[in-house]
């Protein structure tokens, strides 16, 4: 059974991207995957700084997050769009996780070779699609294979019901299908 780690790059309570990733995670579960949904807000880490890492070693929250990456086969990532780019929280999480913890460990060992699906949600009309344009090559550069299918949800502030589900059943099916595709990848 494929193990998928699902999260968004948003730290905000009530995040549209965290809601969206949960829907995609449901699709992956329906396709037979084991999915762990986390919030990066639970892994507070300072901006990656090699001097800090050398002085104090890897921080406990960074170790915990890295272990989750190691324990899962694939990644399901919902990327918010901040000024047409991925969030600092998402970039920082990957930076901390990608670092080796010893001289024996290869760089990127916690992330390289994984498969990912990327999705986004934004109140704007582009739905966060510009962030995905940066996220895909960023992940590919750290040796993650990103499936071709992706999804962007525009006007996200109007798209969700109070329970976190999508109001549009066709869009919900598209998001779930991406989770299902990742489960089979």
PECORMO-V780862 format. One record per pair of residues at least 4 apart in sequence whose C-alpha atoms are under 8 Angstrom apart, sorted by sequence separation. I is the first residue (numbers start at 1). J is the second residue. D is the distance in Angstrom with one decimal. If there is no record, write none. Layout:
# PECORMO-V780862
I_J_D ; I_J_D
This chain:
# PECORMO-V780862
11_15_7.4 ; 14_18_7.4 ; 15_19_6.4 ; 16_20_6.2 ; 17_21_6.1 ; 18_22_6.4 ; 19_23_6.7 ; 20_24_6.5 ; 21_25_6.0 ; 22_26_6.3 ; 23_27_6.6 ; 24_28_6.4 ; 25_29_6.2 ; 26_30_6.1 ; 27_31_6.3 ; 28_32_6.5 ; 29_33_4.8 ; 38_42_7.7 ; 39_43_7.6 ; 40_44_7.1 ; 48_52_7.8 ; 49_53_6.3 ; 50_54_6.0 ; 51_55_6.1 ; 52_56_5.8 ; 53_57_4.6 ; 58_62_6.3 ; 59_63_6.2 ; 60_64_6.2 ; 61_65_6.2 ; 62_66_6.0 ; 63_67_6.1 ; 64_68_6.5 ; 65_69_6.5 ; 66_70_6.2 ; 67_71_6.1 ; 68_72_6.4 ; 69_73_7.8 ; 81_85_5.4 ; 82_86_6.1 ; 86_90_6.8 ; 87_91_6.5 ; 88_92_5.9 ; 89_93_6.1 ; 90_94_6.5 ; 91_95_6.2 ; 92_96_6.2 ; 93_97_6.2 ; 94_98_5.9 ; 95_99_6.8 ; 101_105_6.5 ; 105_109_7.1 ; 108_112_5.4 ; 122_126_7.3 ; 123_127_6.6 ; 124_128_7.5 ; 126_130_7.3 ; 128_132_6.9 ; 129_133_6.5 ; 130_134_6.9 ; 131_135_6.1 ; 132_136_5.9 ; 133_137_7.4 ; 134_138_6.3 ; 135_139_6.1 ; 136_140_6.2 ; 137_141_5.9 ; 138_142_6.7 ; 139_143_6.5 ; 140_144_4.9 ; 155_159_6.5 ; 156_160_7.0 ; 160_164_5.6 ; 161_165_5.4 ; 168_172_6.3 ; 169_173_6.1 ; 170_174_6.3 ; 171_175_6.3 ; 172_176_6.2 ; 173_177_6.0 ; 174_178_6.5 ; 175_179_6.7 ; 176_180_6.2 ; 177_181_6.0 ; 178_182_6.2 ; 179_183_6.3 ; 180_184_6.4 ; 181_185_6.1 ; 10_15_6.4 ; 14_19_7.5 ; 28_33_5.5 ; 29_34_6.0 ; 48_53_7.8 ; 52_57_7.3 ; 53_58_5.6 ; 58_63_6.4 ; 81_86_5.4 ; 82_87_5.7 ; 86_91_7.1 ; 100_105_5.4 ; 122_127_4.4 ; 139_144_5.3 ; 140_145_5.9 ; 160_165_5.5 ; 161_166_6.0 ; 166_171_7.2 ; 167_172_7.9 ; 28_34_7.7 ; 29_35_6.4 ; 53_59_7.7 ; 80_86_6.3 ; 81_87_6.5 ; 100_106_6.1 ; 121_127_4.9 ; 122_128_5.2 ; 139_145_7.4 ; 140_146_6.9 ; 160_166_4.5 ; 161_167_5.8 ; 166_172_5.7 ; 10_17_6.8 ; 28_35_7.2 ; 79_86_6.2 ; 80_87_6.4 ; 100_107_5.1 ; 120_127_6.4 ; 121_128_5.3 ; 139_146_7.3 ; 159_166_5.8 ; 160_167_5.5 ; 165_172_7.8 ; 9_17_7.5 ; 10_18_7.1 ; 79_87_7.3 ; 99_107_5.8 ; 100_108_6.9 ; 120_128_5.1 ; 159_167_5.7 ; 8_17_5.6 ; 98_107_6.5 ; 99_108_6.2 ; 100_109_7.3 ; 120_129_6.5 ; 159_168_7.2 ; 8_18_5.2 ; 25_35_6.4 ; 98_108_4.5 ; 136_146_6.6 ; 7_18_6.6 ; 79_90_7.7 ; 97_108_7.7 ; 98_109_7.0 ; 120_131_7.8 ; 25_37_7.4 ; 98_110_6.2 ; 120_132_7.2 ; 8_21_6.6 ; 97_110_6.6 ; 98_111_6.4 ; 119_132_7.3 ; 7_21_6.3 ; 45_59_7.6 ; 97_111_7.5 ; 118_132_7.0 ; 6_21_6.6 ; 22_37_7.0 ; 6_22_7.7 ; 45_61_6.7 ; 44_61_6.7 ; 45_62_6.8 ; 118_135_8.0 ; 43_61_5.2 ; 118_136_7.7 ; 6_25_6.7 ; 43_62_7.0 ; 18_39_7.5 ; 43_64_8.0 ; 43_65_6.9 ; 129_151_7.8 ; 129_152_5.5 ; 151_174_7.6 ; 128_152_6.0 ; 151_175_6.7 ; 127_152_4.8 ; 128_153_7.1 ; 126_152_7.3 ; 127_153_4.4 ; 128_154_7.2 ; 126_153_7.5 ; 127_154_3.5 ; 151_178_7.8 ; 11_39_7.2 ; 69_97_7.6 ; 116_144_6.7 ; 118_146_7.4 ; 126_154_5.5 ; 127_155_6.7 ; 150_178_6.9 ; 4_33_6.9 ; 6_35_6.8 ; 11_40_6.1 ; 12_41_7.7 ; 114_143_7.6 ; 115_144_5.6 ; 116_145_6.1 ; 117_146_5.8 ; 118_147_8.0 ; 125_154_4.8 ; 127_156_7.2 ; 149_178_6.6 ; 2_32_7.7 ; 3_33_5.9 ; 4_34_6.2 ; 5_35_5.9 ; 6_36_6.0 ; 7_37_5.8 ; 10_40_7.1 ; 11_41_4.8 ; 66_96_7.7 ; 112_142_6.1 ; 113_143_5.9 ; 114_144_5.1 ; 115_145_4.6 ; 116_146_4.7 ; 117_147_5.6 ; 122_152_8.0 ; 124_154_5.6 ; 125_155_5.9 ; 1_32_6.9 ; 2_33_5.0 ; 3_34_4.8 ; 4_35_4.7 ; 5_36_5.0 ; 6_37_4.6 ; 7_38_5.3 ; 8_39_6.8 ; 9_40_6.9 ; 10_41_7.8 ; 62_93_7.7 ; 66_97_4.8 ; 111_142_7.2 ; 112_143_4.6 ; 113_144_5.5 ; 114_145_6.3 ; 115_146_5.7 ; 116_147_6.2 ; 118_149_8.0 ; 119_150_5.5 ; 120_151_6.3 ; 121_152_5.6 ; 122_153_6.3 ; 123_154_5.8 ; 124_155_5.4 ; 1_33_5.7 ; 2_34_6.1 ; 3_35_5.8 ; 4_36_6.3 ; 5_37_6.1 ; 6_38_6.3 ; 7_39_5.8 ; 8_40_7.1 ; 65_97_6.8 ; 66_98_7.8 ; 111_143_7.3 ; 112_144_5.5 ; 113_145_7.0 ; 115_147_7.1 ; 117_149_7.4 ; 118_150_5.5 ; 119_151_4.7 ; 120_152_4.7 ; 121_153_4.5 ; 122_154_5.4 ; 123_155_4.1 ; 124_156_7.6 ; 1_34_6.7 ; 3_36_7.7 ; 5_38_7.5 ; 7_40_7.0 ; 111_144_6.8 ; 117_150_6.7 ; 118_151_7.1 ; 119_152_5.8 ; 120_153_6.2 ; 121_154_6.1 ; 122_155_6.2 ; 123_156_4.6 ; 62_96_6.1 ; 63_97_7.7 ; 108_142_6.6 ; 121_155_7.9 ; 122_156_5.2 ; 123_157_5.3 ; 62_97_6.6 ; 108_143_7.9 ; 121_156_5.8 ; 122_157_7.5 ; 123_158_7.9 ; 147_182_7.3 ; 147_185_7.9 ; 75_114_7.2 ; 77_116_7.3 ; 79_118_7.2 ; 81_120_7.7 ; 70_110_4.9 ; 74_114_5.2 ; 75_115_6.3 ; 76_116_5.6 ; 77_117_6.3 ; 78_118_5.8 ; 79_119_6.3 ; 80_120_5.8 ; 81_121_7.8 ; 69_110_5.9 ; 70_111_7.1 ; 73_114_5.8 ; 74_115_4.8 ; 75_116_4.5 ; 76_117_5.0 ; 77_118_5.0 ; 78_119_4.7 ; 79_120_4.9 ; 80_121_6.1 ; 81_122_6.7 ; 69_111_6.5 ; 73_115_7.1 ; 74_116_5.5 ; 75_117_6.5 ; 76_118_6.2 ; 77_119_6.3 ; 78_120_4.9 ; 79_121_7.3 ; 80_122_6.5 ; 58_101_7.2 ; 67_110_7.7 ; 78_121_7.5 ; 48_92_6.2 ; 66_110_6.5 ; 84_128_7.5 ; 98_142_7.9 ; 47_92_6.0 ; 85_130_6.5 ; 86_131_4.9 ; 84_130_5.4 ; 85_131_4.5 ; 86_132_7.4 ; 48_95_6.6 ; 81_128_4.8 ; 84_131_5.7 ; 45_93_7.9 ; 48_96_6.3 ; 80_128_5.9 ; 81_129_7.7 ; 86_134_6.8 ; 40_89_7.5 ; 79_128_7.2 ; 81_130_7.0 ; 82_131_7.7 ; 85_134_6.6 ; 86_135_6.5 ; 40_90_7.9 ; 81_131_5.1 ; 25_76_7.6 ; 80_131_6.9 ; 24_76_7.9 ; 79_131_6.6 ; 40_93_7.8 ; 79_132_6.9 ; 21_76_7.1 ; 21_77_6.8 ; 79_135_7.8 ; 119_175_8.0 ; 21_78_5.6 ; 20_78_7.0 ; 18_78_6.9 ; 17_78_5.3 ; 117_178_7.0 ; 17_79_6.5 ; 117_179_7.4 ; 5_68_7.3 ; 17_80_6.2 ; 5_69_7.0 ; 117_182_6.2 ; 116_182_6.9 ; 5_72_5.9 ; 115_182_7.5 ; 3_71_7.8 ; 4_72_5.5 ; 5_73_7.8 ; 9_77_7.4 ; 3_72_4.9 ; 4_73_5.9 ; 5_74_6.3 ; 6_75_5.8 ; 7_76_6.4 ; 8_77_5.4 ; 9_78_6.3 ; 10_79_7.3 ; 2_72_7.8 ; 3_73_5.3 ; 4_74_4.7 ; 5_75_5.0 ; 6_76_4.5 ; 7_77_5.3 ; 8_78_4.4 ; 9_79_5.1 ; 10_80_6.2 ; 115_185_7.4 ; 2_73_6.3 ; 3_74_6.5 ; 4_75_5.5 ; 5_76_6.1 ; 6_77_5.9 ; 7_78_6.4 ; 8_79_5.7 ; 9_80_6.1 ; 2_74_7.6 ; 4_76_6.8 ; 8_80_7.5 ; 9_86_7.6 ; 10_87_7.0 ; 9_87_6.0 ; 11_89_7.3 ; 10_89_6.9 ; 9_89_5.9 ; 10_90_7.4 ; 9_90_4.5 ; 8_90_7.6 ; 21_119_7.6 ; 20_119_7.9 ; 20_120_7.6 ; 20_121_7.2 ; 17_120_6.1 ; 76_179_7.4 ; 17_121_5.4 ; 16_121_6.1 ; 17_122_7.8 ; 16_122_7.1 ; 76_182_7.8 ; 74_182_7.6 ; 16_156_6.5 ; 16_157_7.4 ; 23_165_7.2 ; 19_164_5.7 ; 19_165_7.5 ; 27_175_7.5 ; 28_176_6.9 ; 31_179_8.0 ; 23_172_7.2 ; 27_176_3.9 ; 28_177_7.9 ; 31_180_5.1 ; 26_176_6.5 ; 27_177_6.0 ; 28_178_7.8 ; 29_179_7.9 ; 30_180_7.1 ; 33_183_5.5 ; 24_175_5.2 ; 25_176_7.2 ; 27_178_7.3 ; 28_179_4.2 ; 29_180_7.5 ; 32_183_6.9 ; 23_175_6.7 ; 24_176_4.5 ; 27_179_4.8 ; 28_180_4.3 ; 31_183_6.2 ; 23_176_6.1 ; 24_177_7.4 ; 26_179_7.3 ; 27_180_5.0 ; 28_181_7.5 ; 31_184_7.4 ; 24_178_6.5 ; 25_179_5.7 ; 28_182_6.8 ; 29_183_7.8 ; 20_175_7.6 ; 24_179_4.6 ; 28_183_5.2 ; 24_180_7.7 ; 4_183_7.6 ; 2_183_6.3
